[in-house]
Amino acid sequence: MCRLLLTVLVTLVSLSSLHAQSAAPSAQPPKAIYTPKPVYRPEWAKQGLTGKGVVLVTIDQQTGGVTGARMLQSTGNKQLDGAALEAYSQWRFQPGSGSQVKIPIEFATRPKPPAPKRTAPQPVILYALLILVGFGVAMMMMRGRRRA
């Protein structure tokens, strides 16, 4: 009876440790090693197209290549969804690092950079000009004294 109880206890401990070992790797997200960004075309910015979404990417465990990508949450625009799916389909992951990953995406118009401001001439240039002007005035004064 004691031997049977000990056997059952050892079996349960072995199974629980085996389960813990198999669950650990899947808890970490897959490691991406090649991540091209989705294209946000200038004409879409001119049209004011924006949106947020989530892409579910399925990964081949052996190669790390993407075997499928689909929108879990649409951006609200087919063109933006297509750009996201096209980019994320090209991603590559470390082999054996995971089977699926959810990737958020946001397309937003970017504000135009401010126009460059005109800068005042640098003090070094002003000093050089003052020295040249002073030298010129001094030369003119010296010539005037020689004539007189």
C-alpha positions in Angstrom: 0.0 0.0 0.0 2.8 2.4 0.9 4.7 1.4 -2.2 1.6 2.2 -4.4 1.1 5.6 -2.7 4.8 6.4 -3.3 4.6 5.4 -7.0 1.5 7.6 -7.5 3.1 10.5 -5.7 6.3 10.3 -7.8 4.3 10.0 -11.0 2.3 13.2 -10.1 5.4 15.1 -9.3 7.0 14.0 -12.6 4.0 15.0 -14.7 3.7 18.4 -13.0 7.4 19.2 -13.6 7.0 18.0 -17.2 4.0 20.3 -17.7 5.9 23.2 -16.2 8.8 22.7 -18.5 6.6 22.5 -21.6 4.6 25.6 -20.6 7.7 27.8 -20.0 8.8 28.4 -23.6 5.4 29.4 -24.9 5.1 32.1 -22.2 7.7 34.2 -24.0 6.7 36.1 -27.1 8.4 35.0 -30.4 11.7 36.9 -31.1 11.5 38.8 -34.3 14.8 39.0 -36.2 13.6 40.8 -39.4 10.9 43.5 -39.1 10.1 45.6 -42.2 7.8 48.5 -41.4 4.4 48.9 -43.1 4.4 51.5 -45.9 2.3 54.6 -45.2 2.0 56.2 -48.7 2.2 60.0 -49.1 -1.2 60.1 -50.9 -2.8 58.4 -47.8 -1.4 61.2 -45.6 -2.8 63.7 -48.0 -6.2 62.0 -47.8 -5.9 62.0 -44.0 -6.2 58.2 -43.8 -5.5 57.0 -40.2 -6.3 53.9 -38.2 -5.2 51.5 -35.5 -5.4 47.7 -35.7 -4.0 44.4 -34.6 -2.4 41.8 -36.8 -2.2 38.1 -35.8 0.9 36.5 -37.4 1.3 32.7 -37.6 4.9 31.5 -37.5 6.5 28.3 -38.9 8.4 26.8 -35.9 11.1 25.3 -37.9 12.0 28.2 -40.2 10.8 31.2 -38.3 9.0 32.4 -41.5 5.5 33.8 -41.4 2.9 31.3 -42.7 -0.1 33.6 -42.3 -1.2 37.0 -41.2 -4.7 38.3 -40.6 -6.3 41.3 -39.1 -7.7 40.6 -35.6 -8.8 44.3 -35.4 -9.1 46.3 -38.6 -7.7 49.8 -39.0 -11.0 50.7 -40.6 -9.4 51.0 -44.0 -8.7 48.3 -46.5 -5.6 50.0 -47.9 -4.1 50.4 -44.5 -5.0 46.8 -43.5 -3.3 45.6 -46.8 -0.1 47.5 -46.1 0.1 46.1 -42.6 -0.6 42.5 -43.8 2.0 42.9 -46.6 4.7 44.1 -44.2 4.1 41.6 -41.4 3.9 38.7 -43.9 7.6 39.4 -44.6 8.7 39.3 -40.9 11.1 36.6 -39.8 11.4 35.1 -36.3 13.9 33.1 -34.5 13.0 29.4 -35.2 11.3 27.7 -32.3 10.6 30.9 -30.5 6.8 30.8 -30.8 3.9 29.9 -33.1 1.8 33.1 -33.1 2.1 36.8 -32.1 -0.3 39.8 -32.1 1.2 42.9 -33.5 -0.4 46.3 -33.0 -0.3 48.8 -35.8 -1.1 52.5 -36.0 -1.2 54.6 -39.1 -1.2 58.3 -38.4 -0.6 61.4 -40.4 2.6 63.0 -39.3 2.8 66.8 -38.8 4.9 68.6 -41.3 8.2 69.6 -39.9 8.5 73.4 -39.2 10.1 75.5 -41.8 13.7 76.2 -41.1 14.2 79.6 -39.5 16.7 82.0 -40.9 19.6 82.3 -38.6 21.4 85.5 -37.8 25.0 85.7 -39.0 27.4 84.1 -36.7 29.4 86.4 -34.4 32.7 85.1 -35.9 31.7 86.4 -39.3 30.7 89.8 -37.7 34.1 90.0 -36.0 35.9 89.3 -39.2 33.9 92.0 -41.0 34.6 94.5 -38.3 38.3 93.8 -38.4 38.3 94.2 -42.2 36.3 97.5 -42.0 38.6 98.8 -39.3 41.7 97.9 -41.3 40.2 99.6 -44.3 39.4 102.8 -42.4 42.9 102.8 -40.8 44.5 102.4 -44.3 42.4 105.3 -45.7 43.4 107.5 -42.7 47.1 106.7 -43.2 46.9 107.6 -46.9 45.2 110.9 -46.0 48.0 111.8 -43.6 50.7 111.0 -46.2 49.0 113.4 -48.7 48.8 116.2 -46.2 
